[in-house]
Amino acid sequence: MKYYLNLFLIGVFVFSSNSLWAQEPVEETKEALTLNDFIPGLLSGSSKTLLNLANYEGYSLSWRLRSENANAAIIINGINFETNNYNWKIAPLLYGLYNSFNVKESFMNHESSMSIYNKSQLYHYYIDGDLIKKRTSVAIGFSNRNNNTSLNIQYQRPQIYKNWTLSMHLYLQSTAFSAPPLGNKKTFSYLWSLDKKWNEKNKLNMTLWSTLNDQTKRSSSVAESFYLTKSNDYNPAWGWYHQNILYPNTKSSAVLTSTIKHVYDNGPFQINNSIGFSIGNQSNTSLEWTNTVDPRPDYYRYLPSYAKDSAMKALITQKYQDNPQFLQIDFDKLEKINKASATQRSFYIINETINAALLLRYAGTIHYNVNPFWKLNLGLHIGYNQIRQYQEIKNLLGGSYYLNYNSWINDDGQAISMQNEQRLPDQKIKLNQQWGPSFFLNSTVYSVWAQAANIAKRVESNVGFHYSGNEYQREGLNQNGLFGTSSLGKSSPLFFPSWGWQGQFLFKFSGRLYAKSIIFSETETPNVNQIYIDPSVHANTQPFLYPMLNNGVDLSFYYRAPAIKITLAAFYNTKAQEGVQKMFYHDKYNAFVYGFVGGIIAVQAGGEFLLESNLWQWLGFQFASTITKAVYTNNPEYRIALLNDLSTLESGLLFIKNLPTTSNPSVVNAMSLQTNSIRGFRLGFVFISALQKSIDADLFRRSASVYDHTTSIQWKQISEPQFIKEEWLVNCFLSRLFFLKKGASKNPINISLSVKNLFNKQMPVLVYEQSRFDYQNYEVKKFPLKYIYDQGLVFSLHLQFQLL
Amino acid sequence: MKNTSFNYLLFAGISVLFALIACACLKQNAYALPVNKNLSDSLITIKALRKLHTMGMAETIVNAVYIRGVVVANDEHDNIYKALYIQDNTGAMVIQMDGLSLYQNYPIGTEIKLHLQNLILTDYRRMVQLAASVDSSTGTLTTAGIPSPLYTKFIDVEREDVPVLPLQVNAKILNDSLQGRLIQLMDVEFSALDTNQTYADKKNKIGASRALKFCSGGTLYLRTSGYADFAGIKLPTGNGILIGIYSVFNTEKQIVLRDTNDILLNGKRCTGAAWLQNLPQKGGRAPN
């Protein structure tokens, strides 16, 4: 019902709003439309306005355009640094340095989005010396989000010496205190870029940047914990240690990246060559334990709901409400246990998992303007990724050593099974020593693409084709006890080809009204985590390893006038043969198992509407509405295998047809009002509402096996999709621009105050079904949903002044 | 103009300072709070506590009383599950605890004070025990141990490393007053039929009872869980000393090992003559 209501609202706005249509219509020229009537940038797809509204303003509501933003690709100075390995994240490469780059967002534009991993949405980050202006700016920021302060210094000088252009950027961010629940965050990033223009045809860019980041991580918890602590800020992942707060869960990155790009522009020919490398570490720390009591304060057995007796339940509830410190980790108690063991063996440690990467890249493109009506584009991308994962002990918590055992296996009574290194059984690991699995996941990728574009009077079109080859290989450095033959050494290389084509058509009704359509069909390479079942233990591959097939079509209408812009789009995509795998504890078998799903088919369809206008000369107005339906369309096959030996425990069908594939809201409406600059002041409000936000569902509980063993009421409770109630929030900002006169020059100073979630709405940003499920009694409440809540009102104060 | 610009800068600086101060004031106090304890309970002996129980029933302890005892057995080697055995000089008691790795907080030799109010005195197959809750809705009595979040509410650790000597007994004086006590058996050996067996079935996680024979006559069963870390070890074939916790399963008398350090059966097995003679034995008498 709400879907139709939104469609009606869209119709009302488009067809009946007098204030919007009261603009003076511009007469269409009587001359034949020429190429100059083509407004550049249309082929770039989605409007940045809609993207900013979704990504920046609607982030807390999980508003992602077409649910695809999570899969958006990033190209930096012509190079794609993605690795198809989820252990290596790309976002840390640019922490704090986004402002150094120009950004071109391409949505399904295959001219430049021949992403090696077939992503439909792409961000180009690039530095172009021609666009650099003389500038020195300093910005100081402060946010009440854990008293976060930042310093941003940018220095840009074009033509500093014989056509050399320099750009430098320094970014520092730190939290003043380590107060829970967020803990601390420290970032230090710098960038250095040189451009050289030899002549009108040749220019070179060299960019080097580094990001160092260290921050604590927040953990989700069940609703009962939030109720007991009476706080939506509750974070179970911290505790007291020697009277100080300790956060065991952190993430860090230290990455150095460099690109060198040469552009040869001969008028009709433009040849770009880029080489680059990225080297560094990304790591996570966490509390680990073996053969001992679970230290998590919100473990289900410790909560009042686990007690069967009402008197005990009441006593436990009273205890937590009177003593909330018991809902945090007691590290002193863990240290006492470690020290009390006869040999000072640690049962609890803080472990660091490190991914060390070396990425090498080459990307080349040729753009050839055959004539004013035809363009040819060719591209080649070659990449090599070497990523090694290993572990180190960061804190023994009072003990002297930790035994090199794998605690994530099922105890079969065999001493060898738990050994991480069977060549050194019962190895004692000391502080800062390596232990556990150690392996390389290496990959080589190459991709070629070609595109032909035609620009005619009324129609513009392009057709593109790409082919990619990805080769993966695992190399294990330790020989574990469970998989002695396949854990050590190099595995057989695995090769995955992929190909696809895309077509885009743009029809110009008039100088203002355009229609665009995109159609595509392609296969997609599985990522490393979909290929190998558990690369930390062995090199075996997923049983359901099929090439993924993506097809889609998009139709958009654009109206562009000086006083009003309207975009209306509809899209339909299908994704077939996707595979999923997960490791979890299965209560029916009382064992750790792998779950595999193969042959998933999903569809994503919907529409977008964006209107931008001025209500009055001084008041800008934007309205956006998106409707997305992303669901599974079949009941795929699944298999459950025992972790220790991969023997099949059960198989069958998963009943997930019509289950939402994503937790992004299905319907989002956003309205933005911004004043234009009045005596340097600007004020803006954004109101966003989100409907039908699904929780992240666990697929494996929706199996035929569970269906056969449950009543119809139980099955309905288990299988039906759940949605969060409607949420909304209001963001606002206030800024003032003024100028500091210094002699003949005027230096701009901008002060801005932005407030997110002005009304401090407490809403969950993440809700998911746990992978642990009561497979014995099928009681949904035994392992309930887990949440992370938005932090409520967050304000940021920025002061930026430009010295030159 | 200059003054105006300076004023703006000053205003911005004051705003930042104010925001910092405001946030510091609004920061939630996260310091630990002291835990209140009930200090007025009365001490009773374990023997007196056991007298309160009628077999087959469940009695909730309503008075504010406590017992004091030393931990004589725990789950360190996984032969005991979710339970602690404590004893004083009058008797012993099994305490059901709903948690794992209890040995880390309550190692053997720890003297504890157990507050009994709201706990339930019950039995399982005639083995008296303390539980936190009972459920008879299914027709059979199922019990649940003290929930782990409430350990510190019911249990105070008073001393550690308190030595406990096992009570030396023979087959004739084994009775219910010894339930849960640490006992020592002399001149015992495994039945000839069991000497090729392991303590239990470790592979399939199935427990086993192995017959222990006294040279002077009499049989007792060594009960071992399939989860015990020594379950897969072969039984010793000799004769000698065995220390363990006395237990019952209906009418069957049992002993439960803490670990294999408590078993020393490497002497010569009973000869037929001594065994058949059934001579009276020297040994301790069970206390009243």
Boltz contact constraints between the chains, C-beta under 6 A:
constraints:
  - contact:
      token1: [A, 142]
      token2: [B, 16]
      max_distance: 6.0
  - contact:
      token1: [A, 144]
      token2: [B, 23]
      max_distance: 6.0
  - contact:
      token1: [A, 147]
      token2: [B, 23]
      max_distance: 6.0
  - contact:
      token1: [A, 179]
      token2: [B, 27]
      max_distance: 6.0
  - contact:
      token1: [A, 292]
      token2: [B, 101]
      max_distance: 6.0
  - contact:
      token1: [A, 293]
      token2: [B, 100]
      max_distance: 6.0
  - contact:
      token1: [A, 293]
      token2: [B, 101]
      max_distance: 6.0
  - contact:
      token1: [A, 302]
      token2: [B, 148]
      max_distance: 6.0
  - contact:
      token1: [A, 302]
      token2: [B, 149]
      max_distance: 6.0
  - contact:
      token1: [A, 307]
      token2: [B, 147]
      max_distance: 6.0
  - contact:
      token1: [A, 308]
      token2: [B, 133]
      max_distance: 6.0
  - contact:
      token1: [A, 308]
      token2: [B, 144]
      max_distance: 6.0
  - contact:
      token1: [A, 309]
      token2: [B, 133]
      max_distance: 6.0
  - contact:
      token1: [A, 312]
      token2: [B, 132]
      max_distance: 6.0
  - contact:
      token1: [A, 312]
      token2: [B, 133]
      max_distance: 6.0
  - contact:
      token1: [A, 312]
      token2: [B, 147]
      max_distance: 6.0
  - contact:
      token1: [A, 315]
      token2: [B, 150]
      max_distance: 6.0
  - contact:
      token1: [A, 316]
      token2: [B, 147]
      max_distance: 6.0
  - contact:
      token1: [A, 316]
      token2: [B, 149]
      max_distance: 6.0
  - contact:
      token1: [A, 319]
      token2: [B, 149]
      max_distance: 6.0
  - contact:
      token1: [A, 323]
      token2: [B, 33]
      max_distance: 6.0
  - contact:
      token1: [A, 323]
      token2: [B, 35]
      max_distance: 6.0
  - contact:
      token1: [A, 325]
      token2: [B, 32]
      max_distance: 6.0
  - contact:
      token1: [A, 337]
      token2: [B, 104]
      max_distance: 6.0
  - contact:
      token1: [A, 413]
      token2: [B, 202]
      max_distance: 6.0
  - contact:
      token1: [A, 413]
      token2: [B, 203]
      max_distance: 6.0
  - contact:
      token1: [A, 740]
      token2: [B, 5]
      max_distance: 6.0
  - contact:
      token1: [A, 751]
      token2: [B, 12]
      max_distance: 6.0
  - contact:
      token1: [A, 799]
      token2: [B, 12]
      max_distance: 6.0
